[in-house]
């Protein structure tokens, strides 16, 4: 590594927006740490691409990865919290356990990742949280997803104000529909309640 390299850490890089963000990072000269629960599902190949496993439902896994990245690279210039999933179904049928999983992946894990990466985030670093128009445009049968993204937006607003004095920018992307495996995963999360 040279002293002038820049590092981007991006979650959810196996398809869709995460994959496109990793490609753009590489095109802009970043070393990209592309993560997925199963890193073998990341089809990109590049000398500056570093594939890593990351289970966002395991706080210890998040901390371990951030410690390893700090030891290996020393800095994170761009952290993009992209990974997420949609739990679809009527609110009266969604179990508290499934709701907690939705919030863990879409709201809590991004905060945990920033907390765990703070030793690598320096003045000039940027954190980008991929939110959703659904945070403010709630639709039926997507209530848990909408709520989890609304929580992410609120957490991001608070982090933006708190990290600004340290020269760390926090942004939210209010994404709409994107072609990816998101819809397939959303459907698979809905199971009939007995």
MIKE-487502 format. One record per residue (C-alpha): x, y, z; residue in three letters. Coordinates in nm, 3 decimals. Each point is the difference from the previous one (the first is absolute). Layout:
<atom><X>X</X><Y>Y</Y><Z>Z</Z><resn>Ala</resn></atom>
...
//
This chain:
<atom><X>0.000</X><Y>0.000</Y><Z>0.000</Z><resn>Unk</resn></atom>
<atom><X>0.114</X><Y>0.354</Y><Z>-0.071</Z><resn>Unk</resn></atom>
<atom><X>-0.064</X><Y>0.292</Y><Z>0.231</Z><resn>Unk</resn></atom>
<atom><X>-0.245</X><Y>0.150</Y><Z>-0.251</Z><resn>Unk</resn></atom>
<atom><X>-0.245</X><Y>-0.289</Y><Z>-0.032</Z><resn>Unk</resn></atom>
<atom><X>-0.365</X><Y>0.042</Y><Z>0.096</Z><resn>Unk</resn></atom>
<atom><X>-0.212</X><Y>-0.276</Y><Z>0.151</Z><resn>Unk</resn></atom>
<atom><X>-0.373</X><Y>-0.055</Y><Z>-0.039</Z><resn>Unk</resn></atom>
<atom><X>-0.189</X><Y>-0.251</Y><Z>0.215</Z><resn>Unk</resn></atom>
<atom><X>-0.333</X><Y>-0.099</Y><Z>-0.157</Z><resn>Unk</resn></atom>
<atom><X>-0.258</X><Y>-0.245</Y><Z>0.135</Z><resn>Unk</resn></atom>
<atom><X>-0.232</X><Y>-0.216</Y><Z>-0.206</Z><resn>Unk</resn></atom>
<atom><X>0.211</X><Y>-0.030</Y><Z>-0.315</Z><resn>Unk</resn></atom>
<atom><X>-0.131</X><Y>-0.326</Y><Z>-0.144</Z><resn>Unk</resn></atom>
<atom><X>-0.248</X><Y>0.172</Y><Z>-0.237</Z><resn>Unk</resn></atom>
<atom><X>-0.195</X><Y>0.313</Y><Z>-0.083</Z><resn>Unk</resn></atom>
<atom><X>0.105</X><Y>0.332</Y><Z>0.146</Z><resn>Unk</resn></atom>
<atom><X>0.283</X><Y>-0.142</Y><Z>0.213</Z><resn>Unk</resn></atom>
<atom><X>0.164</X><Y>-0.160</Y><Z>-0.301</Z><resn>Unk</resn></atom>
<atom><X>-0.041</X><Y>0.322</Y><Z>-0.203</Z><resn>Unk</resn></atom>
<atom><X>0.147</X><Y>0.208</Y><Z>0.286</Z><resn>Unk</resn></atom>
<atom><X>0.300</X><Y>-0.233</Y><Z>0.023</Z><resn>Unk</resn></atom>
<atom><X>0.056</X><Y>0.033</Y><Z>-0.377</Z><resn>Unk</resn></atom>
<atom><X>-0.020</X><Y>0.379</Y><Z>0.023</Z><resn>Unk</resn></atom>
<atom><X>0.243</X><Y>0.006</Y><Z>0.291</Z><resn>Unk</resn></atom>
<atom><X>0.250</X><Y>-0.203</Y><Z>-0.198</Z><resn>Unk</resn></atom>
<atom><X>-0.049</X><Y>0.226</Y><Z>-0.304</Z><resn>Unk</resn></atom>
<atom><X>0.084</X><Y>0.299</Y><Z>0.221</Z><resn>Unk</resn></atom>
<atom><X>0.323</X><Y>-0.156</Y><Z>0.125</Z><resn>Unk</resn></atom>
<atom><X>-0.109</X><Y>-0.123</Y><Z>0.343</Z><resn>Unk</resn></atom>
<atom><X>0.107</X><Y>-0.322</Y><Z>0.158</Z><resn>Unk</resn></atom>
<atom><X>-0.342</X><Y>-0.154</Y><Z>0.067</Z><resn>Unk</resn></atom>
<atom><X>-0.080</X><Y>-0.237</Y><Z>0.284</Z><resn>Unk</resn></atom>
<atom><X>-0.316</X><Y>-0.161</Y><Z>-0.138</Z><resn>Unk</resn></atom>
<atom><X>-0.197</X><Y>-0.196</Y><Z>0.257</Z><resn>Unk</resn></atom>
<atom><X>-0.280</X><Y>-0.253</Y><Z>-0.012</Z><resn>Unk</resn></atom>
<atom><X>-0.119</X><Y>-0.272</Y><Z>0.230</Z><resn>Unk</resn></atom>
<atom><X>0.146</X><Y>-0.241</Y><Z>-0.256</Z><resn>Unk</resn></atom>
<atom><X>0.298</X><Y>0.174</Y><Z>-0.166</Z><resn>Unk</resn></atom>
<atom><X>0.013</X><Y>-0.265</Y><Z>-0.273</Z><resn>Unk</resn></atom>
<atom><X>-0.327</X><Y>0.152</Y><Z>-0.127</Z><resn>Unk</resn></atom>
<atom><X>0.190</X><Y>0.319</Y><Z>-0.095</Z><resn>Unk</resn></atom>
<atom><X>0.073</X><Y>-0.047</Y><Z>-0.371</Z><resn>Unk</resn></atom>
<atom><X>0.224</X><Y>0.304</Y><Z>-0.046</Z><resn>Unk</resn></atom>
<atom><X>0.373</X><Y>-0.055</Y><Z>-0.048</Z><resn>Unk</resn></atom>
<atom><X>0.265</X><Y>0.273</Y><Z>0.022</Z><resn>Unk</resn></atom>
<atom><X>0.349</X><Y>0.037</Y><Z>0.153</Z><resn>Unk</resn></atom>
<atom><X>-0.132</X><Y>0.271</Y><Z>0.235</Z><resn>Unk</resn></atom>
<atom><X>-0.309</X><Y>-0.198</Y><Z>0.102</Z><resn>Unk</resn></atom>
<atom><X>0.012</X><Y>-0.171</Y><Z>0.339</Z><resn>Unk</resn></atom>
<atom><X>-0.292</X><Y>-0.238</Y><Z>0.061</Z><resn>Unk</resn></atom>
<atom><X>-0.095</X><Y>-0.059</Y><Z>0.363</Z><resn>Unk</resn></atom>
<atom><X>-0.272</X><Y>-0.190</Y><Z>0.182</Z><resn>Unk</resn></atom>
<atom><X>-0.226</X><Y>0.213</Y><Z>0.217</Z><resn>Unk</resn></atom>
<atom><X>-0.306</X><Y>-0.112</Y><Z>0.193</Z><resn>Unk</resn></atom>
<atom><X>-0.182</X><Y>0.317</Y><Z>0.104</Z><resn>Unk</resn></atom>
<atom><X>-0.206</X><Y>-0.198</Y><Z>0.250</Z><resn>Unk</resn></atom>
<atom><X>0.313</X><Y>-0.084</Y><Z>0.200</Z><resn>Unk</resn></atom>
<atom><X>0.142</X><Y>0.304</Y><Z>0.187</Z><resn>Unk</resn></atom>
<atom><X>0.319</X><Y>-0.190</Y><Z>0.085</Z><resn>Unk</resn></atom>
<atom><X>0.054</X><Y>-0.075</Y><Z>-0.369</Z><resn>Unk</resn></atom>
<atom><X>-0.037</X><Y>0.372</Y><Z>-0.077</Z><resn>Unk</resn></atom>
<atom><X>0.255</X><Y>0.095</Y><Z>0.269</Z><resn>Unk</resn></atom>
<atom><X>0.246</X><Y>-0.268</Y><Z>-0.112</Z><resn>Unk</resn></atom>
<atom><X>-0.012</X><Y>0.111</Y><Z>-0.364</Z><resn>Unk</resn></atom>
<atom><X>0.053</X><Y>0.366</Y><Z>0.092</Z><resn>Unk</resn></atom>
<atom><X>0.297</X><Y>-0.089</Y><Z>0.221</Z><resn>Unk</resn></atom>
<atom><X>0.153</X><Y>-0.207</Y><Z>-0.282</Z><resn>Unk</resn></atom>
<atom><X>-0.052</X><Y>0.281</Y><Z>-0.252</Z><resn>Unk</resn></atom>
<atom><X>0.156</X><Y>0.255</Y><Z>0.235</Z><resn>Unk</resn></atom>
<atom><X>0.305</X><Y>-0.221</Y><Z>0.046</Z><resn>Unk</resn></atom>
<atom><X>0.029</X><Y>-0.070</Y><Z>-0.373</Z><resn>Unk</resn></atom>
<atom><X>-0.083</X><Y>0.342</Y><Z>-0.150</Z><resn>Unk</resn></atom>
<atom><X>-0.002</X><Y>0.249</Y><Z>0.289</Z><resn>Unk</resn></atom>
<atom><X>-0.273</X><Y>0.217</Y><Z>-0.144</Z><resn>Unk</resn></atom>
<atom><X>-0.346</X><Y>-0.003</Y><Z>-0.154</Z><resn>Unk</resn></atom>
<atom><X>-0.067</X><Y>0.296</Y><Z>-0.226</Z><resn>Unk</resn></atom>
<atom><X>-0.348</X><Y>-0.105</Y><Z>-0.109</Z><resn>Unk</resn></atom>
<atom><X>-0.240</X><Y>-0.230</Y><Z>0.187</Z><resn>Unk</resn></atom>
<atom><X>-0.320</X><Y>-0.089</Y><Z>-0.185</Z><resn>Unk</resn></atom>
<atom><X>-0.271</X><Y>-0.181</Y><Z>0.197</Z><resn>Unk</resn></atom>
<atom><X>-0.190</X><Y>-0.153</Y><Z>-0.289</Z><resn>Unk</resn></atom>
<atom><X>-0.105</X><Y>-0.349</Y><Z>0.117</Z><resn>Unk</resn></atom>
<atom><X>-0.360</X><Y>-0.046</Y><Z>0.100</Z><resn>Unk</resn></atom>
<atom><X>-0.313</X><Y>-0.201</Y><Z>-0.058</Z><resn>Unk</resn></atom>
<atom><X>-0.372</X><Y>0.053</Y><Z>-0.015</Z><resn>Unk</resn></atom>
<atom><X>-0.238</X><Y>-0.190</Y><Z>0.225</Z><resn>Unk</resn></atom>
<atom><X>-0.336</X><Y>0.013</Y><Z>-0.174</Z><resn>Unk</resn></atom>
<atom><X>-0.338</X><Y>-0.092</Y><Z>0.139</Z><resn>Unk</resn></atom>
<atom><X>-0.287</X><Y>0.133</Y><Z>0.209</Z><resn>Unk</resn></atom>
<atom><X>0.115</X><Y>0.153</Y><Z>0.327</Z><resn>Unk</resn></atom>
<atom><X>-0.242</X><Y>-0.216</Y><Z>0.197</Z><resn>Unk</resn></atom>
<atom><X>0.179</X><Y>-0.313</Y><Z>-0.121</Z><resn>Unk</resn></atom>
<atom><X>0.365</X><Y>0.104</Y><Z>0.040</Z><resn>Unk</resn></atom>
<atom><X>0.157</X><Y>-0.156</Y><Z>0.306</Z><resn>Unk</resn></atom>
<atom><X>0.201</X><Y>0.210</Y><Z>0.245</Z><resn>Unk</resn></atom>
<atom><X>0.302</X><Y>-0.217</Y><Z>-0.082</Z><resn>Unk</resn></atom>
<atom><X>-0.024</X><Y>0.074</Y><Z>-0.373</Z><resn>Unk</resn></atom>
<atom><X>-0.054</X><Y>0.370</Y><Z>0.073</Z><resn>Unk</resn></atom>
<atom><X>0.313</X><Y>0.000</Y><Z>0.219</Z><resn>Unk</resn></atom>
<atom><X>0.198</X><Y>-0.165</Y><Z>-0.284</Z><resn>Unk</resn></atom>
<atom><X>-0.125</X><Y>0.269</Y><Z>-0.240</Z><resn>Unk</resn></atom>
<atom><X>0.119</X><Y>0.279</Y><Z>0.231</Z><resn>Unk</resn></atom>
<atom><X>0.330</X><Y>-0.176</Y><Z>0.073</Z><resn>Unk</resn></atom>
<atom><X>0.096</X><Y>-0.022</Y><Z>-0.367</Z><resn>Unk</resn></atom>
<atom><X>-0.142</X><Y>0.329</Y><Z>-0.128</Z><resn>Unk</resn></atom>
<atom><X>0.045</X><Y>0.234</Y><Z>0.298</Z><resn>Unk</resn></atom>
<atom><X>0.216</X><Y>-0.133</Y><Z>0.283</Z><resn>Unk</resn></atom>
<atom><X>0.277</X><Y>-0.171</Y><Z>-0.200</Z><resn>Unk</resn></atom>
<atom><X>0.089</X><Y>0.317</Y><Z>-0.194</Z><resn>Unk</resn></atom>
<atom><X>0.044</X><Y>0.183</Y><Z>0.332</Z><resn>Unk</resn></atom>
<atom><X>0.205</X><Y>-0.290</Y><Z>0.141</Z><resn>Unk</resn></atom>
<atom><X>0.221</X><Y>0.008</Y><Z>-0.309</Z><resn>Unk</resn></atom>
<atom><X>0.069</X><Y>0.373</Y><Z>0.040</Z><resn>Unk</resn></atom>
<atom><X>0.067</X><Y>-0.048</Y><Z>0.373</Z><resn>Unk</resn></atom>
<atom><X>0.239</X><Y>-0.288</Y><Z>-0.068</Z><resn>Unk</resn></atom>
<atom><X>0.176</X><Y>0.184</Y><Z>-0.284</Z><resn>Unk</resn></atom>
<atom><X>0.045</X><Y>0.328</Y><Z>0.190</Z><resn>Unk</resn></atom>
<atom><X>0.372</X><Y>-0.062</Y><Z>0.061</Z><resn>Unk</resn></atom>
<atom><X>0.047</X><Y>-0.011</Y><Z>-0.379</Z><resn>Unk</resn></atom>
<atom><X>-0.223</X><Y>0.298</Y><Z>-0.085</Z><resn>Unk</resn></atom>
<atom><X>0.213</X><Y>0.312</Y><Z>-0.024</Z><resn>Unk</resn></atom>
<atom><X>-0.074</X><Y>0.365</Y><Z>-0.079</Z><resn>Unk</resn></atom>
<atom><X>-0.122</X><Y>0.006</Y><Z>-0.359</Z><resn>Unk</resn></atom>
<atom><X>-0.162</X><Y>-0.346</Y><Z>0.016</Z><resn>Unk</resn></atom>
<atom><X>-0.356</X><Y>-0.046</Y><Z>-0.121</Z><resn>Unk</resn></atom>
<atom><X>-0.271</X><Y>-0.235</Y><Z>0.124</Z><resn>Unk</resn></atom>
<atom><X>-0.284</X><Y>-0.068</Y><Z>-0.245</Z><resn>Unk</resn></atom>
<atom><X>-0.311</X><Y>-0.178</Y><Z>0.125</Z><resn>Unk</resn></atom>
<atom><X>-0.227</X><Y>-0.136</Y><Z>-0.271</Z><resn>Unk</resn></atom>
<atom><X>-0.345</X><Y>0.095</Y><Z>0.115</Z><resn>Unk</resn></atom>
<atom><X>-0.325</X><Y>-0.010</Y><Z>-0.190</Z><resn>Unk</resn></atom>
<atom><X>-0.287</X><Y>0.216</Y><Z>-0.117</Z><resn>Unk</resn></atom>
<atom><X>-0.203</X><Y>-0.252</Y><Z>0.203</Z><resn>Unk</resn></atom>
<atom><X>0.126</X><Y>0.167</Y><Z>0.318</Z><resn>Unk</resn></atom>
<atom><X>-0.251</X><Y>0.279</Y><Z>-0.058</Z><resn>Unk</resn></atom>
<atom><X>-0.233</X><Y>-0.161</Y><Z>-0.254</Z><resn>Unk</resn></atom>
<atom><X>-0.149</X><Y>-0.288</Y><Z>0.199</Z><resn>Unk</resn></atom>
<atom><X>-0.189</X><Y>-0.263</Y><Z>-0.197</Z><resn>Unk</resn></atom>
<atom><X>-0.219</X><Y>-0.290</Y><Z>0.109</Z><resn>Unk</resn></atom>
<atom><X>0.170</X><Y>-0.337</Y><Z>0.052</Z><resn>Unk</resn></atom>
<atom><X>0.341</X><Y>0.170</Y><Z>0.024</Z><resn>Unk</resn></atom>
<atom><X>-0.041</X><Y>0.161</Y><Z>0.343</Z><resn>Unk</resn></atom>
<atom><X>0.294</X><Y>-0.170</Y><Z>0.169</Z><resn>Unk</resn></atom>
<atom><X>0.235</X><Y>0.086</Y><Z>-0.287</Z><resn>Unk</resn></atom>
<atom><X>-0.124</X><Y>0.362</Y><Z>-0.007</Z><resn>Unk</resn></atom>
<atom><X>0.045</X><Y>0.030</Y><Z>0.378</Z><resn>Unk</resn></atom>
<atom><X>0.353</X><Y>-0.143</Y><Z>-0.012</Z><resn>Unk</resn></atom>
<atom><X>0.101</X><Y>0.250</Y><Z>-0.268</Z><resn>Unk</resn></atom>
<atom><X>-0.163</X><Y>0.288</Y><Z>0.191</Z><resn>Unk</resn></atom>
<atom><X>0.211</X><Y>-0.102</Y><Z>0.300</Z><resn>Unk</resn></atom>
<atom><X>0.314</X><Y>-0.007</Y><Z>-0.219</Z><resn>Unk</resn></atom>
<atom><X>-0.077</X><Y>0.351</Y><Z>-0.124</Z><resn>Unk</resn></atom>
<atom><X>-0.041</X><Y>0.129</Y><Z>0.359</Z><resn>Unk</resn></atom>
<atom><X>0.321</X><Y>-0.170</Y><Z>0.116</Z><resn>Unk</resn></atom>
<atom><X>0.181</X><Y>0.148</Y><Z>-0.301</Z><resn>Unk</resn></atom>
<atom><X>-0.126</X><Y>0.350</Y><Z>0.077</Z><resn>Unk</resn></atom>
<atom><X>0.131</X><Y>-0.030</Y><Z>0.357</Z><resn>Unk</resn></atom>
<atom><X>0.338</X><Y>-0.138</Y><Z>-0.117</Z><resn>Unk</resn></atom>
<atom><X>0.030</X><Y>0.279</Y><Z>-0.258</Z><resn>Unk</resn></atom>
<atom><X>-0.024</X><Y>0.263</Y><Z>0.274</Z><resn>Unk</resn></atom>
<atom><X>0.218</X><Y>-0.188</Y><Z>0.249</Z><resn>Unk</resn></atom>
<atom><X>0.282</X><Y>-0.088</Y><Z>-0.243</Z><resn>Unk</resn></atom>
<atom><X>0.015</X><Y>0.334</Y><Z>-0.182</Z><resn>Unk</resn></atom>
<atom><X>0.240</X><Y>0.154</Y><Z>0.257</Z><resn>Unk</resn></atom>
<atom><X>0.242</X><Y>-0.286</Y><Z>-0.073</Z><resn>Unk</resn></atom>
<atom><X>-0.007</X><Y>0.066</Y><Z>-0.375</Z><resn>Unk</resn></atom>
<atom><X>-0.194</X><Y>-0.319</Y><Z>-0.079</Z><resn>Unk</resn></atom>
<atom><X>-0.290</X><Y>0.042</Y><Z>-0.241</Z><resn>Unk</resn></atom>
<atom><X>-0.317</X><Y>-0.211</Y><Z>0.029</Z><resn>Unk</resn></atom>
<atom><X>-0.236</X><Y>-0.023</Y><Z>-0.295</Z><resn>Unk</resn></atom>
<atom><X>-0.327</X><Y>-0.182</Y><Z>-0.065</Z><resn>Unk</resn></atom>
<atom><X>-0.102</X><Y>-0.117</Y><Z>-0.346</Z><resn>Unk</resn></atom>
<atom><X>-0.379</X><Y>-0.016</Y><Z>-0.028</Z><resn>Unk</resn></atom>
<atom><X>-0.005</X><Y>-0.276</Y><Z>-0.260</Z><resn>Unk</resn></atom>
<atom><X>-0.302</X><Y>-0.115</Y><Z>-0.195</Z><resn>Unk</resn></atom>
<atom><X>-0.047</X><Y>-0.327</Y><Z>-0.187</Z><resn>Unk</resn></atom>
<atom><X>0.325</X><Y>-0.159</Y><Z>-0.119</Z><resn>Unk</resn></atom>
<atom><X>0.042</X><Y>-0.312</Y><Z>-0.211</Z><resn>Unk</resn></atom>
<atom><X>0.158</X><Y>-0.258</Y><Z>0.231</Z><resn>Unk</resn></atom>
<atom><X>-0.074</X><Y>-0.319</Y><Z>0.193</Z><resn>Unk</resn></atom>
<atom><X>-0.175</X><Y>0.211</Y><Z>0.267</Z><resn>Unk</resn></atom>
<atom><X>-0.351</X><Y>-0.101</Y><Z>-0.112</Z><resn>Unk</resn></atom>
<atom><X>0.092</X><Y>-0.369</Y><Z>-0.002</Z><resn>Unk</resn></atom>
<atom><X>0.132</X><Y>0.027</Y><Z>0.355</Z><resn>Unk</resn></atom>
<atom><X>-0.301</X><Y>0.202</Y><Z>0.116</Z><resn>Unk</resn></atom>
<atom><X>-0.238</X><Y>-0.266</Y><Z>-0.121</Z><resn>Unk</resn></atom>
<atom><X>0.200</X><Y>-0.274</Y><Z>0.166</Z><resn>Unk</resn></atom>
<atom><X>-0.022</X><Y>0.175</Y><Z>0.338</Z><resn>Unk</resn></atom>
<atom><X>-0.381</X><Y>-0.017</Y><Z>0.008</Z><resn>Unk</resn></atom>
<atom><X>-0.123</X><Y>-0.320</Y><Z>0.163</Z><resn>Unk</resn></atom>
<atom><X>-0.359</X><Y>-0.073</Y><Z>0.096</Z><resn>Unk</resn></atom>
<atom><X>-0.070</X><Y>0.023</Y><Z>0.373</Z><resn>Unk</resn></atom>
<atom><X>-0.180</X><Y>-0.294</Y><Z>0.164</Z><resn>Unk</resn></atom>
//
